[in-house]
Amino acid sequence: MFNFIRNHKVLSLLLFLNVVAVLVVVLVIVIHNTKTATVDIMVAPMDAVVELNGTRYENMRSHNVVPGEYHVKISMDGMQTKEYDINLERDGFVRIWEYLLSADGSFDYYLSHPEDEAVLENIIDEDDRAAQNFIAEYQRIARINEILPLEYYDNENPADPIGIFIEQSKDVCNNKINCLSVYGGEKHQDIVFKLISDTGYSPDDFEVVFVPESEDVTQ
């Protein structure tokens, strides 16, 4: 009887110690997981998919993650994919401020996506000459909006009056900042190009789209 009681106490003690050991392990895991690192994500285009070790993270915000090694993958249809590895230390802070290029390696995507171009302006490094040059050119071209629309009328020949209207139609230009839509000037390209040149720009700066007369509208 005495041996039974002693064995029962030993088993109870062992069980108690096992429970304590499990609780300690759980506590260690919880403490470890609460020691997080911060990753700040700002990627252009804003619709790009950002993945860390295969898990998708929301763009344009900061995230708390468990410290460790991460494989970063940034992708979007029609754009070049960017991949690299980072090490997130406990209580550390890492920025994933990146941009993707068009499939051909150019910045052309941003010509028709001004919201994403604005993000690009905020995240590029001052030593990134290619991006800096693109933004400078983008801003130069965009300033033509300050003087648009351009208009020209000539009624000297009543049988064939000339009426030209130049703007940046969203429907015709698909939001491209370096595009000009021209109404009524398909037969008078010389006049159109002179109108553009007189503003200080070159016609070569733009994709000049002559809207066919059948699609012309009264301005």
N, CA, C and O of each residue as an XYZ file, in Angstrom:
876
protein
N       0.833     -1.203      0.000
C       0.000      0.000      0.000
C       0.867      1.251      0.000
O       0.587      2.222     -0.703
N       1.912      1.206      0.794
C       2.822      2.348      0.874
C       3.510      2.567     -0.469
O       3.656      3.702     -0.922
N       3.932      1.471     -1.102
C       4.584      1.571     -2.416
C       3.632      2.140     -3.464
O       4.037      2.908     -4.337
N       2.362      1.751     -3.363
C       1.378      2.261     -4.325
C       1.229      3.770     -4.194
O       1.205      4.497     -5.187
N       1.130      4.231     -2.940
C       0.979      5.673     -2.703
C       2.221      6.415     -3.175
O       2.129      7.481     -3.783
N       3.401      5.830     -2.882
C       4.637      6.490     -3.301
C       4.734      6.557     -4.810
O       5.102      7.591     -5.370
N       4.404      5.451     -5.475
C       4.448      5.440     -6.944
C       3.440      6.429     -7.539
O       3.713      7.077     -8.549
N       2.289      6.531     -6.906
C       1.268      7.466     -7.379
C       1.761      8.904     -7.267
O       1.528      9.717     -8.162
N       2.443      9.216     -6.166
C       2.976     10.558     -5.979
C       4.065     10.856     -7.006
O       4.159     11.967     -7.527
N       4.886      9.841     -7.286
C       5.953     10.025     -8.278
C       5.361     10.288     -9.652
O       5.820     11.169    -10.377
N       4.336      9.516    -10.006
C       3.698      9.702    -11.309
C       3.042     11.080    -11.401
O       3.097     11.751    -12.432
N       2.420     11.477    -10.291
C       1.783     12.789    -10.275
C       2.812     13.892    -10.431
O       2.583     14.878    -11.132
N       3.960     13.716     -9.764
C       5.026     14.706     -9.865
C       5.581     14.767    -11.284
O       5.824     15.845    -11.826
N       5.778     13.581    -11.878
C       6.286     13.538    -13.252
C       5.303     14.196    -14.219
O       5.696     14.920    -15.133
N       4.015     13.925    -13.997
C       3.000     14.522    -14.850
C       3.010     16.042    -14.696
O       2.908     16.785    -15.673
N       3.135     16.482    -13.448
C       3.184     17.926    -13.195
C       4.390     18.571    -13.872
O       4.291     19.640    -14.476
N       5.542     17.884    -13.754
C       6.754     18.416    -14.393
C       6.621     18.456    -15.906
O       7.112     19.384    -16.548
N       5.963     17.460    -16.478
C       5.747     17.449    -17.933
C       4.855     18.606    -18.368
O       5.101     19.251    -19.387
N       3.801     18.859    -17.565
C       2.906     19.969    -17.875
C       3.673     21.288    -17.798
O       3.523     22.153    -18.661
N       4.497     21.436    -16.754
C       5.293     22.648    -16.602
C       6.238     22.814    -17.786
O       6.394     23.916    -18.312
N       6.866     21.718    -18.203
C       7.802     21.769    -19.329
C       7.095     22.211    -20.601
O       7.627     23.008    -21.374
N       5.900     21.691    -20.811
C       5.126     22.068    -22.002
C       4.768     23.542    -21.943
O       4.854     24.249    -22.947
N       4.365     24.007    -20.760
C       4.002     25.414    -20.608
C       5.198     26.325    -20.848
O       5.067     27.396    -21.439
N       6.368     25.886    -20.381
C       7.583     26.670    -20.604
C       7.896     26.767    -22.092
O       8.239     27.840    -22.589
N       7.778     25.645    -22.805
C       8.034     25.639    -24.247
C       7.059     26.568    -24.962
O       7.448     27.348    -25.831
N       5.786     26.470    -24.581
C       4.776     27.335    -25.200
C       5.082     28.792    -24.917
O       4.959     29.644    -25.797
N       5.485     29.077    -23.676
C       5.799     30.459    -23.298
C       6.980     30.987    -24.092
O       6.971     32.134    -24.538
N       7.999     30.152    -24.271
C       9.173     30.547    -25.043
C       8.784     30.859    -26.487
O       9.252     31.835    -27.072
N       7.919     30.013    -27.049
C       7.471     30.232    -28.431
C       6.688     31.533    -28.542
O       6.880     32.308    -29.480
N       5.804     31.764    -27.575
C       5.009     32.987    -27.603
C       5.903     34.210    -27.485
O       5.735     35.186    -28.217
N       6.873     34.152    -26.543
C       7.790     35.284    -26.372
C       8.598     35.500    -27.638
O       8.827     36.638    -28.047
N       9.035     34.402    -28.263
C       9.824     34.513    -29.501
C       9.007     35.167    -30.609
O       9.499     36.025    -31.342
N       7.748     34.743    -30.713
C       6.922     35.257    -31.801
C       6.493     36.708    -31.582
O       6.164     37.412    -32.537
N       6.499     37.148    -30.334
C       6.136     38.540    -30.085
C       7.296     39.486    -30.351
O       7.110     40.700    -30.434
N       8.490     38.928    -30.484
C       9.643     39.748    -30.841
C       9.675     39.863    -32.357
O      10.296     39.049    -33.040
N       9.009     40.870    -32.868
C       8.817     40.975    -34.304
C       9.755     41.987    -34.937
O      10.387     42.804    -34.268
N       9.814     41.893    -36.250
C      10.497     42.895    -37.065
C       9.437     43.613    -37.892
O       8.318     43.125    -38.050
N       9.798     44.755    -38.406
C       8.851     45.550    -39.196
C       9.355     45.662    -40.623
O      10.522     45.975    -40.860
N       8.469     45.405    -41.567
C       8.794     45.580    -42.976
C       7.802     46.575    -43.560
O       6.589     46.384    -43.479
N       8.330     47.633    -44.147
C       7.510     48.693    -44.730
C       7.492     48.507    -46.239
O       8.540     48.527    -46.885
N       6.309     48.326    -46.796
C       6.174     48.008    -48.220
C       5.546     49.179    -48.972
O       4.446     49.629    -48.651
N       6.261     49.652    -49.966
C       5.727     50.669    -50.879
C       6.287     50.362    -52.257
O       7.459     50.615    -52.538
N       5.440     49.819    -53.105
C       5.876     49.323    -54.412
C       5.047     49.947    -55.516
O       3.827     50.063    -55.400
N       5.709     50.343    -56.580
C       5.040     50.809    -57.792
C       5.223     49.754    -58.883
O       6.333     49.267    -59.100
N       4.131     49.401    -59.569
C       2.753     49.888    -59.443
C       2.075     49.419    -58.155
O       2.487     48.437    -57.536
N       1.036     50.140    -57.773
C       0.335     49.809    -56.540
C      -0.386     48.466    -56.616
O      -0.702     47.876    -55.583
N      -0.649     47.976    -57.834
C      -1.326     46.687    -57.997
C      -0.348     45.518    -58.021
O      -0.763     44.375    -58.215
N       0.927     45.780    -57.829
C       1.919     44.707    -57.828
C       1.679     43.770    -56.648
O       1.225     44.194    -55.585
N       1.988     42.501    -56.848
C       1.860     41.489    -55.797
C       3.200     41.376    -55.079
O       4.233     41.141    -55.706
N       3.173     41.547    -53.746
C       4.390     41.467    -52.941
C       4.297     40.229    -52.060
O       3.363     40.094    -51.270
N       5.272     39.318    -52.194
C       5.282     38.082    -51.427
C       6.578     37.952    -50.634
O       7.663     38.240    -51.139
N       6.447     37.512    -49.384
C       7.579     37.184    -48.544
C       7.477     35.706    -48.189
O       6.543     35.279    -47.509
N       8.452     34.933    -48.658
C       8.428     33.474    -48.471
C       7.109     32.865    -48.942
O       6.573     31.948    -48.319
N       6.603     33.388    -50.042
C       5.392     32.833    -50.645
C       4.090     33.367    -50.090
O       3.022     33.066    -50.622
N       4.159     34.164    -49.018
C       2.945     34.745    -48.432
C       2.766     36.166    -48.938
O       3.697     36.971    -48.926
N       1.565     36.451    -49.378
C       1.296     37.779    -49.946
C       1.076     38.808    -48.836
O       0.362     38.550    -47.867
N       1.699     39.976    -48.995
C       1.549     41.072    -48.044
C       0.996     42.298    -48.762
O       1.358     42.585    -49.904
N       0.117     43.010    -48.076
C      -0.544     44.160    -48.680
C       0.461     45.269    -48.983
O       1.318     45.596    -48.162
N       0.335     45.831    -50.164
C       1.203     46.927    -50.585
C       0.776     48.224    -49.886
O      -0.357     48.353    -49.420
N       1.696     49.164    -49.827
C       1.452     50.508    -49.315
C       1.119     50.524    -47.818
O       0.285     51.313    -47.376
N       1.772     49.652    -47.042
C       1.589     49.667    -45.603
C       2.741     48.928    -44.923
O       3.532     48.253    -45.582
N       2.826     49.063    -43.581
C       3.856     48.377    -42.803
C       3.280     47.102    -42.190
O       2.089     47.027    -41.886
N       4.156     46.088    -42.012
C       3.736     44.810    -41.453
C       4.715     44.377    -40.374
O       5.922     44.579    -40.510
N       4.200     43.780    -39.297
C       5.027     43.154    -38.281
C       5.157     41.672    -38.613
O       4.154     40.982    -38.789
N       6.379     41.190    -38.696
C       6.629     39.802    -39.062
C       7.643     39.193    -38.102
O       8.369     39.905    -37.408
N       7.678     37.872    -38.076
C       8.657     37.167    -37.257
C      10.050     37.344    -37.875
O      10.203     37.203    -39.088
N      11.047     37.647    -37.073
C      12.409     37.815    -37.616
C      12.880     36.560    -38.335
O      12.468     35.449    -38.004
N      13.737     36.748    -39.313
C      14.288     35.607    -40.046
C      14.664     35.973    -41.465
O      14.645     37.140    -41.856
N      15.006     34.949    -42.223
C      15.363     35.119    -43.632
C      14.097     35.063    -44.481
O      13.244     34.195    -44.298
N      13.994     36.010    -45.415
C      12.818     36.058    -46.282
C      13.239     36.211    -47.737
O      14.182     36.931    -48.063
N      12.508     35.509    -48.602
C      12.672     35.685    -50.045
C      11.558     36.608    -50.526
O      10.375     36.304    -50.379
N      11.950     37.719    -51.093
C      10.992     38.725    -51.564
C      10.732     38.520    -53.055
O      11.664     38.386    -53.849
N       9.474     38.498    -53.414
C       9.093     38.399    -54.831
C       8.039     39.457    -55.118
O       7.005     39.516    -54.452
N       8.312     40.292    -56.117
C       7.383     41.357    -56.515
C       7.029     41.136    -57.978
O       7.918     41.069    -58.827
N       5.755     41.023    -58.275
C       5.353     40.679    -59.639
C       4.042     41.348    -60.019
O       3.259     41.777    -59.172
N       3.838     41.418    -61.334
C       2.586     41.955    -61.875
C       2.538     41.599    -63.350
O       3.558     41.634    -64.038
N       1.363     41.259    -63.828
C       1.211     40.918    -65.245
C       1.691     42.068    -66.118
O       1.345     43.226    -65.883
N       2.498     41.737    -67.133
C       2.995     42.733    -68.065
C       4.220     43.480    -67.590
O       4.739     44.339    -68.303
N       4.698     43.159    -66.374
C       5.855     43.843    -65.820
C       6.949     42.815    -65.501
O       6.671     41.628    -65.331
N       8.183     43.288    -65.424
C       9.283     42.420    -65.040
C       9.179     42.077    -63.559
O       8.854     42.934    -62.737
N       9.456     40.819    -63.223
C       9.431     40.375    -61.827
C      10.756     40.709    -61.151
O      11.819     40.637    -61.767
N      10.672     41.076    -59.873
C      11.881     41.380    -59.107
C      11.915     40.444    -57.896
O      10.918     40.306    -57.187
N      13.077     39.797    -57.659
C      13.227     38.873    -56.545
C      14.579     39.068    -55.865
O      15.587     39.312    -56.529
N      14.593     38.959    -54.538
C      15.838     39.017    -53.774
C      15.562     38.550    -52.346
O      14.409     38.341    -51.969
N      16.620     38.388    -51.555
C      16.498     37.912    -50.182
C      16.817     39.033    -49.195
O      17.650     39.898    -49.464
N      16.134     39.001    -48.039
C      16.403     39.957    -46.977
C      16.498     39.218    -45.647
O      15.969     38.116    -45.503
N      17.169     39.826    -44.686
C      17.260     39.277    -43.339
C      16.613     40.261    -42.374
O      17.055     41.404    -42.251
N      15.571     39.814    -41.696
C      14.860     40.665    -40.748
C      15.273     40.280    -39.330
O      14.945     39.191    -38.859
N      15.986     41.165    -38.656
C      16.416     40.905    -37.292
C      15.331     41.323    -36.302
O      14.437     42.100    -36.635
N      15.424     40.799    -35.090
C      14.447     41.144    -34.063
C      14.449     42.648    -33.816
O      15.498     43.277    -33.676
N      13.243     43.200    -33.767
C      13.052     44.631    -33.570
C      13.674     45.462    -34.699
O      13.866     46.670    -34.565
N      13.983     44.790    -35.810
C      14.580     45.488    -36.945
C      13.524     46.123    -37.841
O      12.326     45.882    -37.686
N      13.991     46.933    -38.773
C      13.106     47.641    -39.699
C      13.727     47.587    -41.090
O      14.878     47.977    -41.284
N      12.961     47.107    -42.041
C      13.433     47.014    -43.423
C      12.383     47.611    -44.351
O      11.189     47.347    -44.212
N      12.845     48.413    -45.291
C      11.951     48.964    -46.302
C      12.013     48.145    -47.582
O      13.089     47.842    -48.098
N      10.856     47.802    -48.071
C      10.753     47.241    -49.424
C      10.115     48.329    -50.266
O       8.908     48.327    -50.503
N      10.934     49.244    -50.706
C      10.515     50.339    -51.574
C      11.091     50.033    -52.952
O      12.276     50.248    -53.207
N      10.251     49.537    -53.817
C      10.710     49.054    -55.116
C       9.765     49.506    -56.218
O       8.650     49.958    -55.959
N      10.233     49.374    -57.443
C       9.363     49.603    -58.600
C       9.648     48.553    -59.652
O      10.759     48.032    -59.751
N       8.634     48.254    -60.431
C       8.780     47.310    -61.532
C       8.829     48.067    -62.846
O       8.226     49.130    -62.992
N       9.556     47.504    -63.796
C       9.625     48.058    -65.145
C       8.691     47.296    -66.065
O       8.297     46.166    -65.774
N       8.344     47.919    -67.170
C       7.537     47.229    -68.178
C       8.303     46.008    -68.697
O       9.507     45.876    -68.478
N       7.594     45.135    -69.375
C       8.208     43.889    -69.839
C       9.432     44.126    -70.712
O      10.337     43.293    -70.753
N       9.466     45.265    -71.414
C      10.600     45.569    -72.287
C      11.713     46.315    -71.547
O      12.675     46.770    -72.166
N      11.582     46.440    -70.232
C      12.617     47.096    -69.445
C      12.520     48.606    -69.410
O      13.453     49.277    -68.969
N      11.396     49.156    -69.872
C      11.221     50.613    -69.918
C      10.288     51.081    -68.803
O       9.732     50.276    -68.056
N      10.130     52.403    -68.710
C       9.204     53.009    -67.762
C       7.857     53.332    -68.424
O       7.058     54.083    -67.864
N       7.607     52.774    -69.603
C       6.433     53.163    -70.382
C       5.121     52.995    -69.624
O       4.191     53.777    -69.822
N       5.033     51.998    -68.768
C       3.791     51.767    -68.016
C       3.365     53.032    -67.273
O       2.177     53.349    -67.208
N       4.324     53.741    -66.721
C       4.007     54.888    -65.874
C       3.543     56.099    -66.679
O       3.004     57.047    -66.107
N       3.742     56.082    -67.992
C       3.277     57.185    -68.831
C       1.762     57.284    -68.838
O       1.211     58.369    -69.026
N       1.086     56.164    -68.636
C      -0.379     56.165    -68.665
C      -0.994     55.834    -67.305
O      -2.192     55.570    -67.209
N      -0.172     55.849    -66.259
C      -0.679     55.561    -64.910
C      -0.114     56.593    -63.931
O       0.831     56.309    -63.196
N      -0.704     57.793    -63.930
C      -0.160     58.877    -63.111
C      -0.122     58.573    -61.612
O       0.767     59.056    -60.910
N      -1.081     57.773    -61.108
C      -1.066     57.448    -59.678
C       0.161     56.622    -59.331
O       0.777     56.828    -58.285
N       0.516     55.697    -60.195
C       1.698     54.879    -59.952
C       2.983     55.674    -60.165
O       3.989     55.433    -59.498
N       2.942     56.625    -61.101
C       4.113     57.485    -61.302
C       4.379     58.316    -60.058
O       5.532     58.585    -59.721
N       3.301     58.728    -59.366
C       3.457     59.499    -58.130
C       4.128     58.656    -57.046
O       4.947     59.163    -56.279
N       3.782     57.371    -56.983
C       4.440     56.470    -56.031
C       5.910     56.313    -56.408
O       6.786     56.334    -55.544
N       6.170     56.155    -57.696
C       7.541     56.025    -58.179
C       8.388     57.212    -57.737
O       9.530     57.036    -57.313
N       7.839     58.406    -57.833
C       8.572     59.609    -57.426
C       8.979     59.550    -55.958
O      10.046     60.036    -55.584
N       8.126     58.953    -55.130
C       8.367     58.938    -53.687
C       9.364     57.881    -53.228
O       9.950     58.012    -52.154
N       9.564     56.837    -54.028
C      10.359     55.713    -53.532
C      11.738     55.589    -54.155
O      12.575     54.854    -53.632
N      12.004     56.281    -55.253
C      13.281     56.054    -55.923
C      14.425     56.710    -55.169
O      14.265     57.734    -54.505
N      15.564     56.090    -55.297
C      16.787     56.606    -54.685
C      17.358     57.712    -55.558
O      17.240     57.669    -56.783
N      17.978     58.706    -54.924
C      18.535     59.827    -55.686
C      19.682     59.387    -56.598
O      20.047     60.108    -57.527
N      20.251     58.210    -56.337
C      21.330     57.698    -57.176
C      20.812     56.882    -58.364
O      21.592     56.464    -59.220
N      19.506     56.657    -58.413
C      18.910     55.899    -59.519
C      18.714     56.851    -60.693
O      17.645     57.439    -60.850
N      19.739     56.998    -61.507
C      19.713     57.990    -62.576
C      18.648     57.687    -63.620
O      18.017     58.607    -64.139
N      18.438     56.410    -63.939
C      17.442     56.066    -64.966
C      16.051     56.526    -64.540
O      15.332     57.142    -65.326
N      15.670     56.229    -63.293
C      14.356     56.631    -62.802
C      14.264     58.143    -62.644
O      13.234     58.739    -62.961
N      15.324     58.762    -62.162
C      15.334     60.214    -62.003
C      15.166     60.911    -63.352
O      14.430     61.892    -63.465
N      15.848     60.403    -64.364
C      15.731     60.999    -65.705
C      14.328     60.828    -66.264
O      13.791     61.731    -66.905
N      13.733     59.656    -66.015
C      12.364     59.436    -66.496
C      11.401     60.411    -65.841
O      10.562     61.006    -66.519
N      11.511     60.579    -64.542
C      10.599     61.472    -63.826
C      10.766     62.916    -64.291
O       9.784     63.639    -64.455
N      12.016     63.333    -64.503
C      12.259     64.698    -64.983
C      11.605     64.906    -66.344
O      10.994     65.946    -66.593
N      11.734     63.908    -67.231
C      11.121     64.009    -68.552
C       9.596     63.947    -68.447
O       8.891     64.667    -69.155
N       9.099     63.095    -67.572
C       7.652     62.989    -67.357
C       7.083     64.334    -66.927
O       6.069     64.787    -67.459
N       7.735     64.962    -65.971
C       7.251     66.249    -65.468
C       7.326     67.331    -66.532
O       6.450     68.193    -66.610
N       8.373     67.290    -67.355
C       8.504     68.274    -68.436
C       7.356     68.123    -69.432
O       6.718     69.105    -69.811
N       7.101     66.886    -69.850
C       6.040     66.637    -70.820
C       4.672     66.984    -70.227
O       3.810     67.531    -70.916
N       4.483     66.662    -68.943
C       3.180     66.874    -68.311
C       2.802     68.345    -68.252
O       1.619     68.682    -68.195
N       3.795     69.221    -68.264
C       3.500     70.652    -68.147
C       2.782     71.212    -69.362
O       2.300     72.344    -69.319
N       2.697     70.445    -70.448
C       1.950     70.942    -71.603
C       0.471     71.095    -71.265
O      -0.245     71.842    -71.932
N       0.017     70.397    -70.240
C      -1.378     70.521    -69.821
C      -1.715     71.936    -69.375
O      -2.879     72.338    -69.384
N      -0.689     72.688    -68.985
C      -0.919     74.051    -68.545
C      -1.328     74.967    -69.693
O      -1.899     76.033    -69.465
N      -1.036     74.553    -70.929
C      -1.352     75.397    -72.081
C      -2.361     74.748    -73.034
O      -2.780     75.367    -74.012
N      -2.742     73.527    -72.754
C      -3.771     72.887    -73.576
C      -5.153     73.380    -73.163
O      -5.350     73.747    -72.005
N      -6.114     73.398    -74.089
C      -6.016     72.943    -75.481
C      -5.402     74.008    -76.383
O      -5.357     75.192    -76.048
N      -4.928     73.543    -77.547
C      -4.446     74.442    -78.602
C      -5.512     74.497    -79.683
O      -6.083     73.473    -80.057
N      -5.775     75.688    -80.179
C      -6.827     75.851    -81.185
C      -6.330     76.697    -82.351
O      -5.529     77.617    -82.185
N      -6.829     76.360    -83.527
C      -6.479     77.137    -84.731
C      -7.692     77.138    -85.656
O      -8.281     76.093    -85.932
N      -8.060     78.349    -86.136
C      -9.190     78.475    -87.059
C      -8.800     79.398    -88.206
O      -8.159     80.429    -88.003
N      -9.199     79.009    -89.413
C      -8.929     79.811    -90.605
C     -10.136     79.689    -91.534
O     -10.416     78.620    -92.077
N     -10.847     80.809    -91.706
C     -12.036     80.811    -92.558
C     -11.822     81.596    -93.843
O     -12.788     81.990    -94.496
N     -10.571     81.826    -94.212
C     -10.287     82.605    -95.424
C     -10.834     81.912    -96.660
O     -11.240     82.571    -97.617
N     -10.847     80.616    -96.643
C     -11.414     79.869    -97.766
C     -12.730     79.247    -97.290
O     -12.721     78.167    -96.699
N     -13.844     79.907    -97.536
C     -15.132     79.407    -97.042
C     -15.460     77.999    -97.532
O     -16.190     77.255    -96.877
N     -14.910     77.648    -98.692
C     -15.202     76.312    -99.222
C     -14.452     75.227    -98.451
O     -14.851     74.062    -98.467
N     -13.366     75.610    -97.775
C     -12.571     74.621    -97.039
C     -11.996     75.263    -95.772
O     -10.783     75.439    -95.667
N     -12.841     75.607    -94.830
C     -12.361     76.239    -93.589
C     -11.524     75.245    -92.774
O     -11.715     74.031    -92.845
N     -10.607     75.800    -92.012
C      -9.734     74.972    -91.182
C     -10.082     75.202    -89.705
O     -10.111     76.333    -89.221
N     -10.340     74.108    -89.023
C     -10.588     74.170    -87.587
C      -9.819     73.046    -86.905
O     -10.102     71.869    -87.129
N      -8.850     73.409    -86.077
C      -7.985     72.406    -85.420
C      -8.085     72.568    -83.901
O      -8.028     73.680    -83.375
N      -8.233     71.457    -83.223
C      -8.325     71.454    -81.768
C      -7.412     70.349    -81.228
O      -7.557     69.182    -81.591
N      -6.469     70.729    -80.358
C      -5.492     69.774    -79.820
C      -5.651     69.693    -78.306
O      -5.650     70.711    -77.614
N      -5.788     68.473    -77.804
C      -5.923     68.256    -76.370
C      -5.322     66.885    -76.017
O      -4.682     66.242    -76.849
N      -5.541     66.458    -74.775
C      -5.161     65.109    -74.362
C      -6.440     64.377    -73.969
O      -6.827     64.346    -72.801
N      -7.075     63.799    -74.962
C      -8.310     63.070    -74.716
C      -7.996     61.740    -74.032
O      -7.172     60.967    -74.523
N      -8.647     61.475    -72.906
C      -8.399     60.213    -72.194
C      -8.823     59.017    -73.031
O      -8.190     57.962    -72.987
N      -9.904     59.189    -73.800
C     -10.383     58.081    -74.627
C      -9.427     57.776    -75.765
O      -9.178     56.612    -76.080
N      -8.888     58.825    -76.384
C      -7.992     58.634    -77.525
C      -6.590     58.243    -77.075
O      -5.961     57.372    -77.676
N      -6.107     58.883    -76.026
C      -4.718     58.694    -75.595
C      -4.550     57.648    -74.502
O      -3.423     57.346    -74.108
N      -5.642     57.094    -74.011
C      -5.565     56.086    -72.949
C      -4.739     56.568    -71.757
O      -3.952     55.815    -71.184
N      -4.933     57.819    -71.401
C      -4.273     58.437    -70.238
C      -2.760     58.630    -70.398
O      -2.085     59.001    -69.437
N      -2.226     58.386    -71.586
C      -0.782     58.557    -71.769
C      -0.423     60.035    -71.734
O      -0.988     60.848    -72.465
N       0.528     60.363    -70.872
C       0.903     61.753    -70.676
C       1.621     62.323    -71.898
O       1.621     63.536    -72.105
N       2.233     61.459    -72.708
C       2.993     61.916    -73.874
C       2.209     61.713    -75.163
O       2.776     61.397    -76.208
N       0.914     61.896    -75.071
C       0.045     61.728    -76.243
C      -0.800     62.987    -76.424
O      -1.269     63.586    -75.456
N      -0.979     63.371    -77.679
C      -1.849     64.492    -78.020
C      -2.895     64.012    -79.018
O      -2.563     63.354    -80.005
N      -4.148     64.337    -78.763
C      -5.219     63.998    -79.694
C      -5.573     65.247    -80.496
O      -5.785     66.322    -79.935
N      -5.632     65.086    -81.802
C      -5.834     66.223    -82.702
C      -7.141     66.029    -83.469
O      -7.346     65.010    -84.128
N      -8.003     67.010    -83.370
C      -9.274     66.990    -84.088
C      -9.223     68.025    -85.210
O      -8.860     69.181    -84.993
N      -9.594     67.583    -86.420
C      -9.683     68.487    -87.550
C      -8.355     68.803    -88.211
O      -8.297     69.677    -89.076
N      -7.295     68.124    -87.834
C      -6.000     68.467    -88.392
C      -5.362     67.394    -89.237
O      -4.182     67.491    -89.574
N      -6.120     66.368    -89.587
C      -5.537     65.247    -90.329
C      -4.987     65.695    -91.684
O      -3.993     65.144    -92.157
N      -5.624     66.696    -92.316
C      -5.154     67.187    -93.625
C      -4.170     68.336    -93.488
O      -3.672     68.855    -94.486
N      -3.889     68.737    -92.246
C      -3.041     69.913    -92.040
C      -1.971     69.633    -90.966
O      -1.862     70.351    -89.972
N      -1.200     68.583    -91.194
C      -0.205     68.196    -90.198
C       0.850     69.277    -89.997
O       1.372     69.453    -88.896
N       1.158     69.996    -91.070
C       2.162     71.055    -90.936
C       1.705     72.123    -89.945
O       2.504     72.620    -89.151
N       0.424     72.474    -89.991
C      -0.111     73.466    -89.063
C      -0.110     72.906    -87.630
O       0.227     73.605    -86.674
N      -0.489     71.648    -87.514
C      -0.536     71.003    -86.195
C       0.847     70.999    -85.558
O       1.009     71.365    -84.394
N       1.850     70.577    -86.341
C       3.208     70.496    -85.796
C       3.751     71.881    -85.443
O       4.517     72.032    -84.492
N       3.346     72.887    -86.218
C       3.785     74.253    -85.896
C       3.128     74.744    -84.609
O       3.769     75.406    -83.792
N       1.863     74.422    -84.432
C       1.174     74.800    -83.196
C       1.882     74.213    -81.973
O       2.051     74.877    -80.950
N       2.292     72.944    -82.111
C       2.992     72.284    -81.001
C       4.358     72.924    -80.789
O       4.751     73.199    -79.655
N       5.081     73.159    -81.879
C       6.422     73.745    -81.784
C       6.387     75.142    -81.187
O       7.301     75.530    -80.460
N       5.341     75.898    -81.489
C       5.227     77.264    -80.970
C       5.068     77.299    -79.450
O       5.263     78.347    -78.834
N       4.719     76.169    -78.843
C       4.583     76.115    -77.384
C       5.939     75.883    -76.703
O       6.047     75.964    -75.480
N       6.969     75.594    -77.507
C       8.275     75.285    -76.934
C       8.548     73.803    -76.866
O       9.646     73.388    -76.495
N       7.554     72.992    -77.223
C       7.723     71.542    -77.289
C       8.020     71.129    -78.721
O       7.861     71.909    -79.661
N       8.455     69.884    -78.862
C       8.659     69.319    -80.188
C       7.583     68.273    -80.447
O       7.200     67.545    -79.531
N       7.088     68.187    -81.685
C       6.130     67.124    -81.996
C       6.700     65.737    -81.693
O       5.953     64.794    -81.431
N       8.036     65.623    -81.732
C       8.660     64.334    -81.438
C       8.532     63.945    -79.976
O       8.761     62.790    -79.616
N       8.166     64.907    -79.125
C       7.973     64.605    -77.706
C       6.707     63.797    -77.460
O       6.530     63.220    -76.387
N       5.822     63.756    -78.464
C       4.502     63.187    -78.249
C       4.135     62.157    -79.305
O       4.673     62.131    -80.412
N       3.208     61.324    -78.916
C       2.505     60.474    -79.870
C       1.293     61.285    -80.312
O       0.326     61.437    -79.566
N       1.360     61.802    -81.535
C       0.296     62.671    -82.036
C      -0.741     61.804    -82.759
O      -0.443     61.174    -83.774
N      -1.954     61.786    -82.221
C      -3.018     60.946    -82.781
C      -4.027     61.846    -83.486
O      -4.693     62.666    -82.854
N      -4.129     61.684    -84.784
C      -5.109     62.437    -85.569
C      -6.428     61.681    -85.567
O      -6.517     60.571    -86.093
N      -7.431     62.273    -84.985
C      -8.742     61.636    -84.916
C      -9.423     61.755    -86.261
O      -9.623     62.872    -86.737
N      -9.793     60.646    -86.901
C     -10.471     60.714    -88.211
C     -11.717     61.593    -88.148
O     -12.377     61.678    -87.113
N     -12.025     62.239    -89.260
C     -13.180     63.152    -89.303
C     -14.464     62.452    -88.909
O     -15.358     63.071    -88.331
N     -14.565     61.160    -89.218
C     -15.781     60.421    -88.875
C     -15.936     60.313    -87.360
O     -17.045     60.117    -86.864
N     -14.841     60.437    -86.628
C     -14.893     60.377    -85.170
C     -14.749     61.744    -84.544
O     -14.756     61.877    -83.320
N     -14.616     62.779    -85.392
C     -14.403     64.120    -84.885
C     -15.629     64.582    -84.096
O     -16.750     64.140    -84.345
N     -15.394     65.458    -83.164
C     -16.481     66.018    -82.382
C     -16.376     67.523    -82.394
O     -15.289     68.078    -82.554
N     -17.486     68.172    -82.227
C     -17.478     69.640    -82.183
C     -16.999     70.092    -80.814
O     -17.560     69.710    -79.787
N     -15.962     70.905    -80.814
C     -15.375     71.363    -79.566
C     -15.996     72.708    -79.166
O     -15.634     73.271    -78.132
